[in-house]
């Protein structure tokens, strides 16, 4: 894992979080919230995808490695943004006591 792969994953995560927020407005956290959740998800998703694909594929470099980083980061960003948005909505809809 090199620093460039991590940067690609984090940027793809931020973009993925904002795309997820735009598509799923009821779970959106706002631009900054979507970006932060996406960055976290991008890092986690990119690492998980890299671990599943094996270290050799990522170390080889090339276009496949870059696309894998973008896909893992983007999907991870969407997933984490969605999870945080669902939790936020559930906490905001507490019945009055």
MODELLER restraints for C-alpha pairs under 7 A, 6 or more apart:
rsr = mdl.restraints
at = mdl.atoms
rsr.add(forms.Gaussian(group=physical.xy_distance, feature=features.Distance(at['CA:1:A'], at['CA:59:A']), mean=6.99, stdev=0.5))
rsr.add(forms.Gaussian(group=physical.xy_distance, feature=features.Distance(at['CA:5:A'], at['CA:69:A']), mean=6.44, stdev=0.5))
rsr.add(forms.Gaussian(group=physical.xy_distance, feature=features.Distance(at['CA:6:A'], at['CA:43:A']), mean=6.89, stdev=0.5))
rsr.add(forms.Gaussian(group=physical.xy_distance, feature=features.Distance(at['CA:8:A'], at['CA:69:A']), mean=6.38, stdev=0.5))
rsr.add(forms.Gaussian(group=physical.xy_distance, feature=features.Distance(at['CA:8:A'], at['CA:70:A']), mean=6.35, stdev=0.5))
rsr.add(forms.Gaussian(group=physical.xy_distance, feature=features.Distance(at['CA:9:A'], at['CA:42:A']), mean=5.21, stdev=0.5))
rsr.add(forms.Gaussian(group=physical.xy_distance, feature=features.Distance(at['CA:9:A'], at['CA:43:A']), mean=5.80, stdev=0.5))
rsr.add(forms.Gaussian(group=physical.xy_distance, feature=features.Distance(at['CA:9:A'], at['CA:46:A']), mean=5.71, stdev=0.5))
rsr.add(forms.Gaussian(group=physical.xy_distance, feature=features.Distance(at['CA:9:A'], at['CA:69:A']), mean=5.32, stdev=0.5))
rsr.add(forms.Gaussian(group=physical.xy_distance, feature=features.Distance(at['CA:9:A'], at['CA:70:A']), mean=5.74, stdev=0.5))
rsr.add(forms.Gaussian(group=physical.xy_distance, feature=features.Distance(at['CA:9:A'], at['CA:72:A']), mean=6.95, stdev=0.5))
rsr.add(forms.Gaussian(group=physical.xy_distance, feature=features.Distance(at['CA:9:A'], at['CA:73:A']), mean=4.32, stdev=0.5))
rsr.add(forms.Gaussian(group=physical.xy_distance, feature=features.Distance(at['CA:10:A'], at['CA:39:A']), mean=4.83, stdev=0.5))
rsr.add(forms.Gaussian(group=physical.xy_distance, feature=features.Distance(at['CA:10:A'], at['CA:42:A']), mean=4.96, stdev=0.5))
rsr.add(forms.Gaussian(group=physical.xy_distance, feature=features.Distance(at['CA:10:A'], at['CA:43:A']), mean=5.56, stdev=0.5))
rsr.add(forms.Gaussian(group=physical.xy_distance, feature=features.Distance(at['CA:10:A'], at['CA:73:A']), mean=6.26, stdev=0.5))
rsr.add(forms.Gaussian(group=physical.xy_distance, feature=features.Distance(at['CA:11:A'], at['CA:39:A']), mean=6.75, stdev=0.5))
rsr.add(forms.Gaussian(group=physical.xy_distance, feature=features.Distance(at['CA:12:A'], at['CA:42:A']), mean=6.43, stdev=0.5))
rsr.add(forms.Gaussian(group=physical.xy_distance, feature=features.Distance(at['CA:12:A'], at['CA:70:A']), mean=5.39, stdev=0.5))
rsr.add(forms.Gaussian(group=physical.xy_distance, feature=features.Distance(at['CA:12:A'], at['CA:73:A']), mean=5.03, stdev=0.5))
rsr.add(forms.Gaussian(group=physical.xy_distance, feature=features.Distance(at['CA:12:A'], at['CA:74:A']), mean=4.74, stdev=0.5))
rsr.add(forms.Gaussian(group=physical.xy_distance, feature=features.Distance(at['CA:13:A'], at['CA:38:A']), mean=4.39, stdev=0.5))
rsr.add(forms.Gaussian(group=physical.xy_distance, feature=features.Distance(at['CA:13:A'], at['CA:39:A']), mean=4.76, stdev=0.5))
rsr.add(forms.Gaussian(group=physical.xy_distance, feature=features.Distance(at['CA:13:A'], at['CA:41:A']), mean=6.03, stdev=0.5))
rsr.add(forms.Gaussian(group=physical.xy_distance, feature=features.Distance(at['CA:13:A'], at['CA:42:A']), mean=3.78, stdev=0.5))
rsr.add(forms.Gaussian(group=physical.xy_distance, feature=features.Distance(at['CA:13:A'], at['CA:73:A']), mean=4.48, stdev=0.5))
rsr.add(forms.Gaussian(group=physical.xy_distance, feature=features.Distance(at['CA:13:A'], at['CA:74:A']), mean=4.43, stdev=0.5))
rsr.add(forms.Gaussian(group=physical.xy_distance, feature=features.Distance(at['CA:13:A'], at['CA:76:A']), mean=6.34, stdev=0.5))
rsr.add(forms.Gaussian(group=physical.xy_distance, feature=features.Distance(at['CA:13:A'], at['CA:77:A']), mean=4.14, stdev=0.5))
rsr.add(forms.Gaussian(group=physical.xy_distance, feature=features.Distance(at['CA:14:A'], at['CA:35:A']), mean=4.45, stdev=0.5))
rsr.add(forms.Gaussian(group=physical.xy_distance, feature=features.Distance(at['CA:14:A'], at['CA:36:A']), mean=6.75, stdev=0.5))
rsr.add(forms.Gaussian(group=physical.xy_distance, feature=features.Distance(at['CA:14:A'], at['CA:38:A']), mean=4.29, stdev=0.5))
rsr.add(forms.Gaussian(group=physical.xy_distance, feature=features.Distance(at['CA:14:A'], at['CA:39:A']), mean=4.78, stdev=0.5))
rsr.add(forms.Gaussian(group=physical.xy_distance, feature=features.Distance(at['CA:14:A'], at['CA:77:A']), mean=6.30, stdev=0.5))
rsr.add(forms.Gaussian(group=physical.xy_distance, feature=features.Distance(at['CA:15:A'], at['CA:74:A']), mean=6.69, stdev=0.5))
rsr.add(forms.Gaussian(group=physical.xy_distance, feature=features.Distance(at['CA:16:A'], at['CA:38:A']), mean=6.16, stdev=0.5))
rsr.add(forms.Gaussian(group=physical.xy_distance, feature=features.Distance(at['CA:16:A'], at['CA:74:A']), mean=4.32, stdev=0.5))
rsr.add(forms.Gaussian(group=physical.xy_distance, feature=features.Distance(at['CA:16:A'], at['CA:75:A']), mean=6.44, stdev=0.5))
rsr.add(forms.Gaussian(group=physical.xy_distance, feature=features.Distance(at['CA:16:A'], at['CA:77:A']), mean=5.04, stdev=0.5))
rsr.add(forms.Gaussian(group=physical.xy_distance, feature=features.Distance(at['CA:16:A'], at['CA:78:A']), mean=5.16, stdev=0.5))
rsr.add(forms.Gaussian(group=physical.xy_distance, feature=features.Distance(at['CA:17:A'], at['CA:34:A']), mean=4.91, stdev=0.5))
rsr.add(forms.Gaussian(group=physical.xy_distance, feature=features.Distance(at['CA:17:A'], at['CA:35:A']), mean=5.65, stdev=0.5))
rsr.add(forms.Gaussian(group=physical.xy_distance, feature=features.Distance(at['CA:17:A'], at['CA:37:A']), mean=6.50, stdev=0.5))
rsr.add(forms.Gaussian(group=physical.xy_distance, feature=features.Distance(at['CA:17:A'], at['CA:38:A']), mean=4.14, stdev=0.5))
rsr.add(forms.Gaussian(group=physical.xy_distance, feature=features.Distance(at['CA:17:A'], at['CA:77:A']), mean=4.68, stdev=0.5))
rsr.add(forms.Gaussian(group=physical.xy_distance, feature=features.Distance(at['CA:17:A'], at['CA:78:A']), mean=4.67, stdev=0.5))
rsr.add(forms.Gaussian(group=physical.xy_distance, feature=features.Distance(at['CA:17:A'], at['CA:81:A']), mean=5.58, stdev=0.5))
rsr.add(forms.Gaussian(group=physical.xy_distance, feature=features.Distance(at['CA:18:A'], at['CA:31:A']), mean=6.47, stdev=0.5))
rsr.add(forms.Gaussian(group=physical.xy_distance, feature=features.Distance(at['CA:18:A'], at['CA:34:A']), mean=5.27, stdev=0.5))
rsr.add(forms.Gaussian(group=physical.xy_distance, feature=features.Distance(at['CA:18:A'], at['CA:35:A']), mean=6.06, stdev=0.5))
rsr.add(forms.Gaussian(group=physical.xy_distance, feature=features.Distance(at['CA:20:A'], at['CA:78:A']), mean=5.17, stdev=0.5))
rsr.add(forms.Gaussian(group=physical.xy_distance, feature=features.Distance(at['CA:21:A'], at['CA:27:A']), mean=6.59, stdev=0.5))
rsr.add(forms.Gaussian(group=physical.xy_distance, feature=features.Distance(at['CA:21:A'], at['CA:28:A']), mean=4.33, stdev=0.5))
rsr.add(forms.Gaussian(group=physical.xy_distance, feature=features.Distance(at['CA:21:A'], at['CA:29:A']), mean=6.95, stdev=0.5))
rsr.add(forms.Gaussian(group=physical.xy_distance, feature=features.Distance(at['CA:21:A'], at['CA:34:A']), mean=6.34, stdev=0.5))
rsr.add(forms.Gaussian(group=physical.xy_distance, feature=features.Distance(at['CA:27:A'], at['CA:82:A']), mean=6.28, stdev=0.5))
rsr.add(forms.Gaussian(group=physical.xy_distance, feature=features.Distance(at['CA:27:A'], at['CA:85:A']), mean=4.34, stdev=0.5))
rsr.add(forms.Gaussian(group=physical.xy_distance, feature=features.Distance(at['CA:27:A'], at['CA:86:A']), mean=6.02, stdev=0.5))
rsr.add(forms.Gaussian(group=physical.xy_distance, feature=features.Distance(at['CA:28:A'], at['CA:34:A']), mean=6.70, stdev=0.5))
rsr.add(forms.Gaussian(group=physical.xy_distance, feature=features.Distance(at['CA:28:A'], at['CA:85:A']), mean=6.06, stdev=0.5))
rsr.add(forms.Gaussian(group=physical.xy_distance, feature=features.Distance(at['CA:29:A'], at['CA:85:A']), mean=6.30, stdev=0.5))
rsr.add(forms.Gaussian(group=physical.xy_distance, feature=features.Distance(at['CA:34:A'], at['CA:81:A']), mean=5.95, stdev=0.5))
rsr.add(forms.Gaussian(group=physical.xy_distance, feature=features.Distance(at['CA:37:A'], at['CA:77:A']), mean=6.46, stdev=0.5))
rsr.add(forms.Gaussian(group=physical.xy_distance, feature=features.Distance(at['CA:37:A'], at['CA:80:A']), mean=5.94, stdev=0.5))
rsr.add(forms.Gaussian(group=physical.xy_distance, feature=features.Distance(at['CA:37:A'], at['CA:81:A']), mean=5.10, stdev=0.5))
rsr.add(forms.Gaussian(group=physical.xy_distance, feature=features.Distance(at['CA:38:A'], at['CA:77:A']), mean=3.63, stdev=0.5))
rsr.add(forms.Gaussian(group=physical.xy_distance, feature=features.Distance(at['CA:38:A'], at['CA:78:A']), mean=6.32, stdev=0.5))
rsr.add(forms.Gaussian(group=physical.xy_distance, feature=features.Distance(at['CA:38:A'], at['CA:80:A']), mean=6.49, stdev=0.5))
rsr.add(forms.Gaussian(group=physical.xy_distance, feature=features.Distance(at['CA:38:A'], at['CA:81:A']), mean=5.93, stdev=0.5))
rsr.add(forms.Gaussian(group=physical.xy_distance, feature=features.Distance(at['CA:39:A'], at['CA:77:A']), mean=6.24, stdev=0.5))
rsr.add(forms.Gaussian(group=physical.xy_distance, feature=features.Distance(at['CA:40:A'], at['CA:77:A']), mean=6.91, stdev=0.5))
rsr.add(forms.Gaussian(group=physical.xy_distance, feature=features.Distance(at['CA:41:A'], at['CA:73:A']), mean=6.80, stdev=0.5))
rsr.add(forms.Gaussian(group=physical.xy_distance, feature=features.Distance(at['CA:41:A'], at['CA:76:A']), mean=4.40, stdev=0.5))
rsr.add(forms.Gaussian(group=physical.xy_distance, feature=features.Distance(at['CA:41:A'], at['CA:77:A']), mean=4.13, stdev=0.5))
rsr.add(forms.Gaussian(group=physical.xy_distance, feature=features.Distance(at['CA:41:A'], at['CA:79:A']), mean=6.93, stdev=0.5))
rsr.add(forms.Gaussian(group=physical.xy_distance, feature=features.Distance(at['CA:41:A'], at['CA:80:A']), mean=5.09, stdev=0.5))
rsr.add(forms.Gaussian(group=physical.xy_distance, feature=features.Distance(at['CA:42:A'], at['CA:72:A']), mean=6.70, stdev=0.5))
rsr.add(forms.Gaussian(group=physical.xy_distance, feature=features.Distance(at['CA:42:A'], at['CA:73:A']), mean=3.63, stdev=0.5))
rsr.add(forms.Gaussian(group=physical.xy_distance, feature=features.Distance(at['CA:42:A'], at['CA:74:A']), mean=5.99, stdev=0.5))
rsr.add(forms.Gaussian(group=physical.xy_distance, feature=features.Distance(at['CA:42:A'], at['CA:76:A']), mean=4.83, stdev=0.5))
rsr.add(forms.Gaussian(group=physical.xy_distance, feature=features.Distance(at['CA:42:A'], at['CA:77:A']), mean=4.74, stdev=0.5))
rsr.add(forms.Gaussian(group=physical.xy_distance, feature=features.Distance(at['CA:43:A'], at['CA:73:A']), mean=6.27, stdev=0.5))
rsr.add(forms.Gaussian(group=physical.xy_distance, feature=features.Distance(at['CA:44:A'], at['CA:76:A']), mean=6.58, stdev=0.5))
rsr.add(forms.Gaussian(group=physical.xy_distance, feature=features.Distance(at['CA:45:A'], at['CA:72:A']), mean=4.97, stdev=0.5))
rsr.add(forms.Gaussian(group=physical.xy_distance, feature=features.Distance(at['CA:45:A'], at['CA:73:A']), mean=5.36, stdev=0.5))
rsr.add(forms.Gaussian(group=physical.xy_distance, feature=features.Distance(at['CA:45:A'], at['CA:75:A']), mean=6.87, stdev=0.5))
rsr.add(forms.Gaussian(group=physical.xy_distance, feature=features.Distance(at['CA:45:A'], at['CA:76:A']), mean=4.21, stdev=0.5))
rsr.add(forms.Gaussian(group=physical.xy_distance, feature=features.Distance(at['CA:46:A'], at['CA:69:A']), mean=5.65, stdev=0.5))
rsr.add(forms.Gaussian(group=physical.xy_distance, feature=features.Distance(at['CA:46:A'], at['CA:72:A']), mean=4.35, stdev=0.5))
rsr.add(forms.Gaussian(group=physical.xy_distance, feature=features.Distance(at['CA:46:A'], at['CA:73:A']), mean=4.83, stdev=0.5))
rsr.add(forms.Gaussian(group=physical.xy_distance, feature=features.Distance(at['CA:49:A'], at['CA:72:A']), mean=5.73, stdev=0.5))
rsr.add(forms.Gaussian(group=physical.xy_distance, feature=features.Distance(at['CA:50:A'], at['CA:58:A']), mean=6.70, stdev=0.5))
rsr.add(forms.Gaussian(group=physical.xy_distance, feature=features.Distance(at['CA:57:A'], at['CA:65:A']), mean=6.81, stdev=0.5))
rsr.add(forms.Gaussian(group=physical.xy_distance, feature=features.Distance(at['CA:58:A'], at['CA:65:A']), mean=5.29, stdev=0.5))
